[in-house]
Amino acid sequence: MKAKKFDSDFDNGKDITHALDLSKVRRPLQEQKRVNVDFPTWMITSLDREASRLGVTRQSIIKIWLAERLEQPASNNHSKATR
C-alpha cells in the first residue's frame, strides 16, 4: 500500500491494520517485568476487600494505586514526606 492511500484510508476512518506489521509492536514504557513483593496478612486482606468492592483483581488494585502515586508530581511527594 502506498503512503498516500494509507494516509487517506486512515484519515477517512478506514481499518488500516491489514497494512501494518503487528508482529513487532511494542508499547513504550509498558513492557511487563515480574516482581515479587511480600505483604503482611492484614494488608492482603485490605487489598482483597477493596479490590472486591471495585470489581478488580488484587494485582489490578496494586497497579492502579502504585501508578496513581508515581504519577503525582515529585514536588507534591516531597512536601508530604517532609511533614
PDB file with SEQRES, HELIX, SHEET and CRYST1 records, atoms N, CA, C and O in Angstrom:
SEQRES   1 A   83  MET LYS ALA LYS LYS PHE ASP SER ASP PHE ASP ASN GLY          
SEQRES   2 A   83  LYS ASP ILE THR HIS ALA LEU ASP LEU SER LYS VAL ARG          
SEQRES   3 A   83  ARG PRO LEU GLN GLU GLN LYS ARG VAL ASN VAL ASP PHE          
SEQRES   4 A   83  PRO THR TRP MET ILE THR SER LEU ASP ARG GLU ALA SER          
SEQRES   5 A   83  ARG LEU GLY VAL THR ARG GLN SER ILE ILE LYS ILE TRP          
SEQRES   6 A   83  LEU ALA GLU ARG LEU GLU GLN PRO ALA SER ASN ASN HIS          
SEQRES   7 A   83  SER LYS ALA THR ARG                                          
HELIX    1 AA1 ALA A    3  ASP A   11  1                                   9    
HELIX    2 AA2 THR A   17  ALA A   19  5                                   3    
HELIX    3 AA3 LEU A   22  LYS A   24  5                                   3    
HELIX    4 AA4 THR A   41  LEU A   54  1                                  14    
HELIX    5 AA5 ARG A   58  GLU A   71  1                                  14    
HELIX    6 AA6 ALA A   74  ALA A   81  1                                   8    
CRYST1    1.000    1.000    1.000  90.00  90.00  90.00 P 1           1          
ATOM      1  N   MET A   1       0.849  -1.175   0.000  1.00  0.00           N  
ATOM      2  CA  MET A   1       0.000   0.000   0.000  1.00  0.00           C  
ATOM      3  C   MET A   1       0.894   1.237   0.000  1.00  0.00           C  
ATOM      4  O   MET A   1       1.852   1.336   0.767  1.00  0.00           O  
ATOM      5  N   LYS A   2       0.560   2.155  -0.863  1.00  0.00           N  
ATOM      6  CA  LYS A   2       1.315   3.407  -0.950  1.00  0.00           C  
ATOM      7  C   LYS A   2       0.945   4.318   0.212  1.00  0.00           C  
ATOM      8  O   LYS A   2      -0.152   4.236   0.763  1.00  0.00           O  
ATOM      9  N   ALA A   3       1.877   5.182   0.569  1.00  0.00           N  
ATOM     10  CA  ALA A   3       1.703   6.071   1.721  1.00  0.00           C  
ATOM     11  C   ALA A   3       0.466   6.963   1.579  1.00  0.00           C  
ATOM     12  O   ALA A   3      -0.261   7.173   2.550  1.00  0.00           O  
ATOM     13  N   LYS A   4       0.227   7.487   0.377  1.00  0.00           N  
ATOM     14  CA  LYS A   4      -0.937   8.366   0.180  1.00  0.00           C  
ATOM     15  C   LYS A   4      -2.242   7.616   0.426  1.00  0.00           C  
ATOM     16  O   LYS A   4      -3.169   8.156   1.031  1.00  0.00           O  
ATOM     17  N   LYS A   5      -2.313   6.369  -0.046  1.00  0.00           N  
ATOM     18  CA  LYS A   5      -3.520   5.555   0.161  1.00  0.00           C  
ATOM     19  C   LYS A   5      -3.686   5.235   1.643  1.00  0.00           C  
ATOM     20  O   LYS A   5      -4.788   5.300   2.187  1.00  0.00           O  
ATOM     21  N   PHE A   6      -2.562   4.884   2.289  1.00  0.00           N  
ATOM     22  CA  PHE A   6      -2.575   4.593   3.719  1.00  0.00           C  
ATOM     23  C   PHE A   6      -3.094   5.800   4.499  1.00  0.00           C  
ATOM     24  O   PHE A   6      -3.996   5.668   5.327  1.00  0.00           O  
ATOM     25  N   ASP A   7      -2.521   6.976   4.231  1.00  0.00           N  
ATOM     26  CA  ASP A   7      -2.944   8.213   4.906  1.00  0.00           C  
ATOM     27  C   ASP A   7      -4.409   8.526   4.635  1.00  0.00           C  
ATOM     28  O   ASP A   7      -5.147   8.912   5.541  1.00  0.00           O  
ATOM     29  N   SER A   8      -4.820   8.361   3.398  1.00  0.00           N  
ATOM     30  CA  SER A   8      -6.205   8.650   3.035  1.00  0.00           C  
ATOM     31  C   SER A   8      -7.169   7.714   3.766  1.00  0.00           C  
ATOM     32  O   SER A   8      -8.175   8.153   4.324  1.00  0.00           O  
ATOM     33  N   ASP A   9      -6.843   6.415   3.753  1.00  0.00           N  
ATOM     34  CA  ASP A   9      -7.697   5.446   4.455  1.00  0.00           C  
ATOM     35  C   ASP A   9      -7.765   5.763   5.943  1.00  0.00           C  
ATOM     36  O   ASP A   9      -8.839   5.721   6.543  1.00  0.00           O  
ATOM     37  N   PHE A  10      -6.621   6.079   6.535  1.00  0.00           N  
ATOM     38  CA  PHE A  10      -6.586   6.415   7.968  1.00  0.00           C  
ATOM     39  C   PHE A  10      -7.430   7.647   8.246  1.00  0.00           C  
ATOM     40  O   PHE A  10      -8.255   7.649   9.159  1.00  0.00           O  
ATOM     41  N   ASP A  11      -7.223   8.696   7.455  1.00  0.00           N  
ATOM     42  CA  ASP A  11      -7.978   9.944   7.650  1.00  0.00           C  
ATOM     43  C   ASP A  11      -9.480   9.751   7.488  1.00  0.00           C  
ATOM     44  O   ASP A  11     -10.273  10.469   8.099  1.00  0.00           O  
ATOM     45  N   ASN A  12      -9.871   8.781   6.663  1.00  0.00           N  
ATOM     46  CA  ASN A  12     -11.296   8.515   6.430  1.00  0.00           C  
ATOM     47  C   ASN A  12     -11.869   7.497   7.404  1.00  0.00           C  
ATOM     48  O   ASN A  12     -13.015   7.070   7.263  1.00  0.00           O  
ATOM     49  N   GLY A  13     -11.074   7.112   8.387  1.00  0.00           N  
ATOM     50  CA  GLY A  13     -11.563   6.216   9.420  1.00  0.00           C  
ATOM     51  C   GLY A  13     -11.641   4.755   9.010  1.00  0.00           C  
ATOM     52  O   GLY A  13     -12.290   3.953   9.681  1.00  0.00           O  
ATOM     53  N   LYS A  14     -10.985   4.407   7.912  1.00  0.00           N  
ATOM     54  CA  LYS A  14     -10.996   3.016   7.469  1.00  0.00           C  
ATOM     55  C   LYS A  14     -10.010   2.190   8.292  1.00  0.00           C  
ATOM     56  O   LYS A  14      -9.062   2.727   8.864  1.00  0.00           O  
ATOM     57  N   ASP A  15     -10.243   0.891   8.345  1.00  0.00           N  
ATOM     58  CA  ASP A  15      -9.360  -0.028   9.063  1.00  0.00           C  
ATOM     59  C   ASP A  15      -8.071  -0.209   8.260  1.00  0.00           C  
ATOM     60  O   ASP A  15      -8.105  -0.724   7.142  1.00  0.00           O  
ATOM     61  N   ILE A  16      -6.940   0.210   8.819  1.00  0.00           N  
ATOM     62  CA  ILE A  16      -5.656   0.102   8.122  1.00  0.00           C  
ATOM     63  C   ILE A  16      -4.744  -0.944   8.770  1.00  0.00           C  
ATOM     64  O   ILE A  16      -3.573  -1.059   8.409  1.00  0.00           O  
ATOM     65  N   THR A  17      -5.277  -1.697   9.717  1.00  0.00           N  
ATOM     66  CA  THR A  17      -4.428  -2.662  10.426  1.00  0.00           C  
ATOM     67  C   THR A  17      -3.896  -3.752   9.509  1.00  0.00           C  
ATOM     68  O   THR A  17      -2.826  -4.304   9.769  1.00  0.00           O  
ATOM     69  N   HIS A  18      -4.618  -4.075   8.443  1.00  0.00           N  
ATOM     70  CA  HIS A  18      -4.122  -5.090   7.499  1.00  0.00           C  
ATOM     71  C   HIS A  18      -2.818  -4.654   6.834  1.00  0.00           C  
ATOM     72  O   HIS A  18      -2.071  -5.500   6.342  1.00  0.00           O  
ATOM     73  N   ALA A  19      -2.532  -3.355   6.810  1.00  0.00           N  
ATOM     74  CA  ALA A  19      -1.327  -2.833   6.170  1.00  0.00           C  
ATOM     75  C   ALA A  19      -0.161  -2.698   7.153  1.00  0.00           C  
ATOM     76  O   ALA A  19       0.921  -2.252   6.774  1.00  0.00           O  
ATOM     77  N   LEU A  20      -0.378  -3.080   8.407  1.00  0.00           N  
ATOM     78  CA  LEU A  20       0.652  -2.940   9.435  1.00  0.00           C  
ATOM     79  C   LEU A  20       1.249  -4.289   9.800  1.00  0.00           C  
ATOM     80  O   LEU A  20       0.553  -5.305   9.807  1.00  0.00           O  
ATOM     81  N   ASP A  21       2.543  -4.292  10.104  1.00  0.00           N  
ATOM     82  CA  ASP A  21       3.203  -5.498  10.618  1.00  0.00           C  
ATOM     83  C   ASP A  21       3.131  -5.418  12.139  1.00  0.00           C  
ATOM     84  O   ASP A  21       3.933  -4.722  12.762  1.00  0.00           O  
ATOM     85  N   LEU A  22       2.185  -6.119  12.735  1.00  0.00           N  
ATOM     86  CA  LEU A  22       1.952  -6.056  14.171  1.00  0.00           C  
ATOM     87  C   LEU A  22       2.800  -7.058  14.948  1.00  0.00           C  
ATOM     88  O   LEU A  22       2.702  -7.123  16.173  1.00  0.00           O  
ATOM     89  N   SER A  23       3.632  -7.842  14.255  1.00  0.00           N  
ATOM     90  CA  SER A  23       4.420  -8.868  14.929  1.00  0.00           C  
ATOM     91  C   SER A  23       5.506  -8.274  15.824  1.00  0.00           C  
ATOM     92  O   SER A  23       5.990  -8.945  16.736  1.00  0.00           O  
ATOM     93  N   LYS A  24       5.884  -7.046  15.576  1.00  0.00           N  
ATOM     94  CA  LYS A  24       6.962  -6.432  16.365  1.00  0.00           C  
ATOM     95  C   LYS A  24       6.498  -5.188  17.120  1.00  0.00           C  
ATOM     96  O   LYS A  24       7.308  -4.342  17.500  1.00  0.00           O  
ATOM     97  N   VAL A  25       5.201  -5.090  17.329  1.00  0.00           N  
ATOM     98  CA  VAL A  25       4.638  -3.934  18.018  1.00  0.00           C  
ATOM     99  C   VAL A  25       5.086  -3.935  19.474  1.00  0.00           C  
ATOM    100  O   VAL A  25       5.091  -4.978  20.127  1.00  0.00           O  
ATOM    101  N   ARG A  26       5.459  -2.776  19.975  1.00  0.00           N  
ATOM    102  CA  ARG A  26       5.844  -2.618  21.374  1.00  0.00           C  
ATOM    103  C   ARG A  26       5.149  -1.387  21.927  1.00  0.00           C  
ATOM    104  O   ARG A  26       4.887  -0.426  21.204  1.00  0.00           O  
ATOM    105  N   ARG A  27       4.860  -1.432  23.199  1.00  0.00           N  
ATOM    106  CA  ARG A  27       4.266  -0.285  23.866  1.00  0.00           C  
ATOM    107  C   ARG A  27       5.345   0.328  24.736  1.00  0.00           C  
ATOM    108  O   ARG A  27       5.682  -0.234  25.777  1.00  0.00           O  
ATOM    109  N   PRO A  28       5.895   1.465  24.336  1.00  0.00           N  
ATOM    110  CA  PRO A  28       6.980   2.078  25.113  1.00  0.00           C  
ATOM    111  C   PRO A  28       6.579   2.280  26.570  1.00  0.00           C  
ATOM    112  O   PRO A  28       5.480   2.749  26.868  1.00  0.00           O  
ATOM    113  N   LEU A  29       7.467   1.925  27.448  1.00  0.00           N  
ATOM    114  CA  LEU A  29       7.302   2.051  28.896  1.00  0.00           C  
ATOM    115  C   LEU A  29       6.163   1.183  29.440  1.00  0.00           C  
ATOM    116  O   LEU A  29       5.735   1.374  30.579  1.00  0.00           O  
ATOM    117  N   GLN A  30       5.671   0.236  28.642  1.00  0.00           N  
ATOM    118  CA  GLN A  30       4.575  -0.626  29.085  1.00  0.00           C  
ATOM    119  C   GLN A  30       4.980  -2.096  29.151  1.00  0.00           C  
ATOM    120  O   GLN A  30       4.149  -2.952  29.457  1.00  0.00           O  
ATOM    121  N   GLU A  31       6.253  -2.400  28.865  1.00  0.00           N  
ATOM    122  CA  GLU A  31       6.688  -3.788  28.938  1.00  0.00           C  
ATOM    123  C   GLU A  31       6.569  -4.277  30.370  1.00  0.00           C  
ATOM    124  O   GLU A  31       6.810  -3.533  31.321  1.00  0.00           O  
ATOM    125  N   GLN A  32       6.195  -5.535  30.504  1.00  0.00           N  
ATOM    126  CA  GLN A  32       5.968  -6.109  31.825  1.00  0.00           C  
ATOM    127  C   GLN A  32       7.247  -6.746  32.361  1.00  0.00           C  
ATOM    128  O   GLN A  32       8.030  -7.324  31.607  1.00  0.00           O  
ATOM    129  N   LYS A  33       7.442  -6.635  33.651  1.00  0.00           N  
ATOM    130  CA  LYS A  33       8.528  -7.309  34.341  1.00  0.00           C  
ATOM    131  C   LYS A  33       7.963  -7.814  35.657  1.00  0.00           C  
ATOM    132  O   LYS A  33       7.370  -7.054  36.422  1.00  0.00           O  
ATOM    133  N   ARG A  34       8.149  -9.086  35.911  1.00  0.00           N  
ATOM    134  CA  ARG A  34       7.596  -9.693  37.114  1.00  0.00           C  
ATOM    135  C   ARG A  34       8.469  -9.355  38.326  1.00  0.00           C  
ATOM    136  O   ARG A  34       9.696  -9.432  38.273  1.00  0.00           O  
ATOM    137  N   VAL A  35       7.802  -8.980  39.410  1.00  0.00           N  
ATOM    138  CA  VAL A  35       8.474  -8.740  40.690  1.00  0.00           C  
ATOM    139  C   VAL A  35       7.687  -9.443  41.790  1.00  0.00           C  
ATOM    140  O   VAL A  35       6.478  -9.644  41.674  1.00  0.00           O  
ATOM    141  N   ASN A  36       8.368  -9.801  42.822  1.00  0.00           N  
ATOM    142  CA  ASN A  36       7.710 -10.416  43.973  1.00  0.00           C  
ATOM    143  C   ASN A  36       7.783  -9.442  45.143  1.00  0.00           C  
ATOM    144  O   ASN A  36       8.835  -8.868  45.422  1.00  0.00           O  
ATOM    145  N   VAL A  37       6.677  -9.267  45.810  1.00  0.00           N  
ATOM    146  CA  VAL A  37       6.597  -8.375  46.961  1.00  0.00           C  
ATOM    147  C   VAL A  37       5.880  -9.114  48.075  1.00  0.00           C  
ATOM    148  O   VAL A  37       4.829  -9.715  47.853  1.00  0.00           O  
ATOM    149  N   ASP A  38       6.440  -9.071  49.259  1.00  0.00           N  
ATOM    150  CA  ASP A  38       5.797  -9.687  50.420  1.00  0.00           C  
ATOM    151  C   ASP A  38       5.016  -8.619  51.175  1.00  0.00           C  
ATOM    152  O   ASP A  38       5.544  -7.554  51.495  1.00  0.00           O  
ATOM    153  N   PHE A  39       3.740  -8.922  51.457  1.00  0.00           N  
ATOM    154  CA  PHE A  39       2.881  -8.020  52.200  1.00  0.00           C  
ATOM    155  C   PHE A  39       2.436  -8.708  53.483  1.00  0.00           C  
ATOM    156  O   PHE A  39       2.274  -9.929  53.501  1.00  0.00           O  
ATOM    157  N   PRO A  40       2.235  -7.947  54.557  1.00  0.00           N  
ATOM    158  CA  PRO A  40       1.659  -8.539  55.767  1.00  0.00           C  
ATOM    159  C   PRO A  40       0.217  -8.988  55.489  1.00  0.00           C  
ATOM    160  O   PRO A  40      -0.454  -8.447  54.610  1.00  0.00           O  
ATOM    161  N   THR A  41      -0.233  -9.964  56.236  1.00  0.00           N  
ATOM    162  CA  THR A  41      -1.565 -10.545  56.046  1.00  0.00           C  
ATOM    163  C   THR A  41      -2.661  -9.485  56.112  1.00  0.00           C  
ATOM    164  O   THR A  41      -3.579  -9.500  55.292  1.00  0.00           O  
ATOM    165  N   TRP A  42      -2.580  -8.565  57.074  1.00  0.00           N  
ATOM    166  CA  TRP A  42      -3.619  -7.544  57.197  1.00  0.00           C  
ATOM    167  C   TRP A  42      -3.716  -6.699  55.929  1.00  0.00           C  
ATOM    168  O   TRP A  42      -4.805  -6.259  55.560  1.00  0.00           O  
ATOM    169  N   MET A  43      -2.577  -6.468  55.255  1.00  0.00           N  
ATOM    170  CA  MET A  43      -2.571  -5.654  54.052  1.00  0.00           C  
ATOM    171  C   MET A  43      -3.223  -6.408  52.889  1.00  0.00           C  
ATOM    172  O   MET A  43      -3.965  -5.822  52.101  1.00  0.00           O  
ATOM    173  N   ILE A  44      -2.941  -7.709  52.790  1.00  0.00           N  
ATOM    174  CA  ILE A  44      -3.570  -8.535  51.760  1.00  0.00           C  
ATOM    175  C   ILE A  44      -5.086  -8.549  51.951  1.00  0.00           C  
ATOM    176  O   ILE A  44      -5.840  -8.447  50.983  1.00  0.00           O  
ATOM    177  N   THR A  45      -5.525  -8.674  53.199  1.00  0.00           N  
ATOM    178  CA  THR A  45      -6.958  -8.669  53.498  1.00  0.00           C  
ATOM    179  C   THR A  45      -7.593  -7.358  53.057  1.00  0.00           C  
ATOM    180  O   THR A  45      -8.662  -7.353  52.445  1.00  0.00           O  
ATOM    181  N   SER A  46      -6.939  -6.255  53.365  1.00  0.00           N  
ATOM    182  CA  SER A  46      -7.464  -4.943  52.970  1.00  0.00           C  
ATOM    183  C   SER A  46      -7.457  -4.767  51.460  1.00  0.00           C  
ATOM    184  O   SER A  46      -8.406  -4.230  50.888  1.00  0.00           O  
ATOM    185  N   LEU A  47      -6.389  -5.219  50.813  1.00  0.00           N  
ATOM    186  CA  LEU A  47      -6.318  -5.138  49.356  1.00  0.00           C  
ATOM    187  C   LEU A  47      -7.432  -5.953  48.705  1.00  0.00           C  
ATOM    188  O   LEU A  47      -8.090  -5.494  47.772  1.00  0.00           O  
ATOM    189  N   ASP A  48      -7.631  -7.164  49.209  1.00  0.00           N  
ATOM    190  CA  ASP A  48      -8.671  -8.026  48.653  1.00  0.00           C  
ATOM    191  C   ASP A  48     -10.060  -7.430  48.849  1.00  0.00           C  
ATOM    192  O   ASP A  48     -10.903  -7.517  47.957  1.00  0.00           O  
ATOM    193  N   ARG A  49     -10.297  -6.838  49.989  1.00  0.00           N  
ATOM    194  CA  ARG A  49     -11.594  -6.218  50.261  1.00  0.00           C  
ATOM    195  C   ARG A  49     -11.841  -5.060  49.294  1.00  0.00           C  
ATOM    196  O   ARG A  49     -12.924  -4.944  48.720  1.00  0.00           O  
ATOM    197  N   GLU A  50     -10.848  -4.217  49.122  1.00  0.00           N  
ATOM    198  CA  GLU A  50     -11.012  -3.064  48.228  1.00  0.00           C  
ATOM    199  C   GLU A  50     -11.114  -3.504  46.769  1.00  0.00           C  
ATOM    200  O   GLU A  50     -11.906  -2.950  46.006  1.00  0.00           O  
ATOM    201  N   ALA A  51     -10.327  -4.482  46.386  1.00  0.00           N  
ATOM    202  CA  ALA A  51     -10.393  -4.994  45.011  1.00  0.00           C  
ATOM    203  C   ALA A  51     -11.777  -5.581  44.732  1.00  0.00           C  
ATOM    204  O   ALA A  51     -12.347  -5.356  43.664  1.00  0.00           O  
ATOM    205  N   SER A  52     -12.306  -6.319  45.679  1.00  0.00           N  
ATOM    206  CA  SER A  52     -13.637  -6.905  45.526  1.00  0.00           C  
ATOM    207  C   SER A  52     -14.698  -5.815  45.412  1.00  0.00           C  
ATOM    208  O   SER A  52     -15.606  -5.908  44.586  1.00  0.00           O  
ATOM    209  N   ARG A  53     -14.579  -4.792  46.237  1.00  0.00           N  
ATOM    210  CA  ARG A  53     -15.530  -3.681  46.201  1.00  0.00           C  
ATOM    211  C   ARG A  53     -15.524  -2.997  44.834  1.00  0.00           C  
ATOM    212  O   ARG A  53     -16.570  -2.588  44.330  1.00  0.00           O  
ATOM    213  N   LEU A  54     -14.333  -2.880  44.241  1.00  0.00           N  
ATOM    214  CA  LEU A  54     -14.206  -2.220  42.943  1.00  0.00           C  
ATOM    215  C   LEU A  54     -14.413  -3.170  41.764  1.00  0.00           C  
ATOM    216  O   LEU A  54     -14.519  -2.733  40.619  1.00  0.00           O  
ATOM    217  N   GLY A  55     -14.468  -4.466  42.050  1.00  0.00           N  
ATOM    218  CA  GLY A  55     -14.660  -5.447  40.983  1.00  0.00           C  
ATOM    219  C   GLY A  55     -13.430  -5.682  40.132  1.00  0.00           C  
ATOM    220  O   GLY A  55     -13.534  -5.945  38.934  1.00  0.00           O  
ATOM    221  N   VAL A  56     -12.254  -5.585  40.758  1.00  0.00           N  
ATOM    222  CA  VAL A  56     -10.997  -5.821  40.051  1.00  0.00           C  
ATOM    223  C   VAL A  56     -10.175  -6.847  40.829  1.00  0.00           C  
ATOM    224  O   VAL A  56     -10.556  -7.249  41.928  1.00  0.00           O  
ATOM    225  N   THR A  57      -9.064  -7.263  40.264  1.00  0.00           N  
ATOM    226  CA  THR A  57      -8.200  -8.216  40.948  1.00  0.00           C  
ATOM    227  C   THR A  57      -7.272  -7.497  41.922  1.00  0.00           C  
ATOM    228  O   THR A  57      -7.095  -6.280  41.861  1.00  0.00           O  
ATOM    229  N   ARG A  58      -6.688  -8.282  42.818  1.00  0.00           N  
ATOM    230  CA  ARG A  58      -5.708  -7.722  43.759  1.00  0.00           C  
ATOM    231  C   ARG A  58      -4.561  -7.075  42.983  1.00  0.00           C  
ATOM    232  O   ARG A  58      -4.128  -5.971  43.314  1.00  0.00           O  
ATOM    233  N   GLN A  59      -4.076  -7.757  41.963  1.00  0.00           N  
ATOM    234  CA  GLN A  59      -2.974  -7.224  41.170  1.00  0.00           C  
ATOM    235  C   GLN A  59      -3.353  -5.884  40.537  1.00  0.00           C  
ATOM    236  O   GLN A  59      -2.543  -4.958  40.503  1.00  0.00           O  
ATOM    237  N   SER A  60      -4.574  -5.786  40.042  1.00  0.00           N  
ATOM    238  CA  SER A  60      -5.028  -4.541  39.417  1.00  0.00           C  
ATOM    239  C   SER A  60      -5.058  -3.393  40.407  1.00  0.00           C  
ATOM    240  O   SER A  60      -4.611  -2.291  40.091  1.00  0.00           O  
ATOM    241  N   ILE A  61      -5.579  -3.635  41.598  1.00  0.00           N  
ATOM    242  CA  ILE A  61      -5.657  -2.540  42.578  1.00  0.00           C  
ATOM    243  C   ILE A  61      -4.266  -2.080  42.987  1.00  0.00           C  
ATOM    244  O   ILE A  61      -4.038  -0.885  43.178  1.00  0.00           O  
ATOM    245  N   ILE A  62      -3.334  -3.019  43.123  1.00  0.00           N  
ATOM    246  CA  ILE A  62      -1.952  -2.649  43.452  1.00  0.00           C  
ATOM    247  C   ILE A  62      -1.364  -1.800  42.334  1.00  0.00           C  
ATOM    248  O   ILE A  62      -0.744  -0.771  42.600  1.00  0.00           O  
ATOM    249  N   LYS A  63      -1.551  -2.220  41.084  1.00  0.00           N  
ATOM    250  CA  LYS A  63      -1.025  -1.456  39.948  1.00  0.00           C  
ATOM    251  C   LYS A  63      -1.651  -0.061  39.869  1.00  0.00           C  
ATOM    252  O   LYS A  63      -0.959   0.930  39.638  1.00  0.00           O  
ATOM    253  N   ILE A  64      -2.961  -0.002  40.062  1.00  0.00           N  
ATOM    254  CA  ILE A  64      -3.656   1.286  39.993  1.00  0.00           C  
ATOM    255  C   ILE A  64      -3.119   2.243  41.055  1.00  0.00           C  
ATOM    256  O   ILE A  64      -2.784   3.390  40.760  1.00  0.00           O  
ATOM    257  N   TRP A  65      -3.043   1.758  42.289  1.00  0.00           N  
ATOM    258  CA  TRP A  65      -2.587   2.626  43.376  1.00  0.00           C  
ATOM    259  C   TRP A  65      -1.134   3.041  43.210  1.00  0.00           C  
ATOM    260  O   TRP A  65      -0.787   4.191  43.476  1.00  0.00           O  
ATOM    261  N   LEU A  66      -0.287   2.130  42.778  1.00  0.00           N  
ATOM    262  CA  LEU A  66       1.111   2.496  42.556  1.00  0.00           C  
ATOM    263  C   LEU A  66       1.233   3.515  41.433  1.00  0.00           C  
ATOM    264  O   LEU A  66       1.992   4.478  41.547  1.00  0.00           O  
ATOM    265  N   ALA A  67       0.494   3.311  40.351  1.00  0.00           N  
ATOM    266  CA  ALA A  67       0.534   4.251  39.229  1.00  0.00           C  
ATOM    267  C   ALA A  67       0.069   5.635  39.669  1.00  0.00           C  
ATOM    268  O   ALA A  67       0.683   6.638  39.305  1.00  0.00           O  
ATOM    269  N   GLU A  68      -1.017   5.700  40.451  1.00  0.00           N  
ATOM    270  CA  GLU A  68      -1.509   6.994  40.940  1.00  0.00           C  
ATOM    271  C   GLU A  68      -0.437   7.693  41.754  1.00  0.00           C  
ATOM    272  O   GLU A  68      -0.206   8.892  41.593  1.00  0.00           O  
ATOM    273  N   ARG A  69       0.209   6.951  42.620  1.00  0.00           N  
ATOM    274  CA  ARG A  69       1.243   7.534  43.480  1.00  0.00           C  
ATOM    275  C   ARG A  69       2.445   8.008  42.662  1.00  0.00           C  
ATOM    276  O   ARG A  69       2.987   9.085  42.909  1.00  0.00           O  
ATOM    277  N   LEU A  70       2.852   7.201  41.693  1.00  0.00           N  
ATOM    278  CA  LEU A  70       4.021   7.536  40.892  1.00  0.00           C  
ATOM    279  C   LEU A  70       3.755   8.674  39.915  1.00  0.00           C  
ATOM    280  O   LEU A  70       4.688   9.350  39.482  1.00  0.00           O  
ATOM    281  N   GLU A  71       2.491   8.891  39.565  1.00  0.00           N  
ATOM    282  CA  GLU A  71       2.150   9.969  38.641  1.00  0.00           C  
ATOM    283  C   GLU A  71       2.023  11.325  39.327  1.00  0.00           C  
ATOM    284  O   GLU A  71       1.941  12.350  38.650  1.00  0.00           O  
ATOM    285  N   GLN A  72       2.005  11.348  40.643  1.00  0.00           N  
ATOM    286  CA  GLN A  72       1.945  12.615  41.358  1.00  0.00           C  
ATOM    287  C   GLN A  72       3.243  13.368  41.105  1.00  0.00           C  
ATOM    288  O   GLN A  72       4.304  12.750  41.014  1.00  0.00           O  
ATOM    289  N   PRO A  73       3.177  14.695  40.990  1.00  0.00           N  
ATOM    290  CA  PRO A  73       4.412  15.471  40.796  1.00  0.00           C  
ATOM    291  C   PRO A  73       5.399  15.215  41.933  1.00  0.00           C  
ATOM    292  O   PRO A  73       5.007  15.074  43.092  1.00  0.00           O  
ATOM    293  N   ALA A  74       6.663  15.158  41.590  1.00  0.00           N  
ATOM    294  CA  ALA A  74       7.708  14.874  42.575  1.00  0.00           C  
ATOM    295  C   ALA A  74       7.675  15.886  43.716  1.00  0.00           C  
ATOM    296  O   ALA A  74       7.914  15.520  44.866  1.00  0.00           O  
ATOM    297  N   SER A  75       7.385  17.140  43.420  1.00  0.00           N  
ATOM    298  CA  SER A  75       7.360  18.156  44.480  1.00  0.00           C  
ATOM    299  C   SER A  75       6.230  17.870  45.470  1.00  0.00           C  
ATOM    300  O   SER A  75       6.385  18.110  46.668  1.00  0.00           O  
ATOM    301  N   ASN A  76       5.117  17.370  44.991  1.00  0.00           N  
ATOM    302  CA  ASN A  76       3.987  17.014  45.850  1.00  0.00           C  
ATOM    303  C   ASN A  76       4.385  15.872  46.774  1.00  0.00           C  
ATOM    304  O   ASN A  76       4.062  15.897  47.961  1.00  0.00           O  
ATOM    305  N   ASN A  77       5.084  14.867  46.243  1.00  0.00           N  
ATOM    306  CA  ASN A  77       5.534  13.731  47.049  1.00  0.00           C  
ATOM    307  C   ASN A  77       6.528  14.201  48.105  1.00  0.00           C  
ATOM    308  O   ASN A  77       6.483  13.747  49.249  1.00  0.00           O  
ATOM    309  N   HIS A  78       7.416  15.100  47.728  1.00  0.00           N  
ATOM    310  CA  HIS A  78       8.437  15.564  48.657  1.00  0.00           C  
ATOM    311  C   HIS A  78       7.832  16.356  49.813  1.00  0.00           C  
ATOM    312  O   HIS A  78       8.235  16.194  50.965  1.00  0.00           O  
ATOM    313  N   SER A  79       6.864  17.213  49.497  1.00  0.00           N  
ATOM    314  CA  SER A  79       6.273  18.032  50.551  1.00  0.00           C  
ATOM    315  C   SER A  79       5.546  17.164  51.584  1.00  0.00           C  
ATOM    316  O   SER A  79       5.550  17.490  52.771  1.00  0.00           O  
ATOM    317  N   LYS A  80       4.933  16.081  51.155  1.00  0.00           N  
ATOM    318  CA  LYS A  80       4.267  15.185  52.089  1.00  0.00           C  
ATOM    319  C   LYS A  80       5.275  14.451  52.970  1.00  0.00           C  
ATOM    320  O   LYS A  80       5.017  14.207  54.149  1.00  0.00           O  
ATOM    321  N   ALA A  81       6.418  14.102  52.392  1.00  0.00           N  
ATOM    322  CA  ALA A  81       7.437  13.337  53.131  1.00  0.00           C  
ATOM    323  C   ALA A  81       8.103  14.177  54.203  1.00  0.00           C  
ATOM    324  O   ALA A  81       8.612  13.632  55.182  1.00  0.00           O  
ATOM    325  N   THR A  82       8.111  15.487  54.042  1.00  0.00           N  
ATOM    326  CA  THR A  82       8.805  16.337  54.998  1.00  0.00           C  
ATOM    327  C   THR A  82       7.892  16.831  56.120  1.00  0.00           C  
ATOM    328  O   THR A  82       8.356  17.521  57.028  1.00  0.00           O  
ATOM    329  N   ARG A  83       6.631  16.499  56.073  1.00  0.00           N  
ATOM    330  CA  ARG A  83       5.701  16.943  57.118  1.00  0.00           C  
ATOM    331  C   ARG A  83       5.869  16.186  58.386  1.00  0.00           C  
ATOM    332  O   ARG A  83       5.159  16.445  59.358  1.00  0.00           O  
TER     333      ARG A  83                                                      
END                                                                             
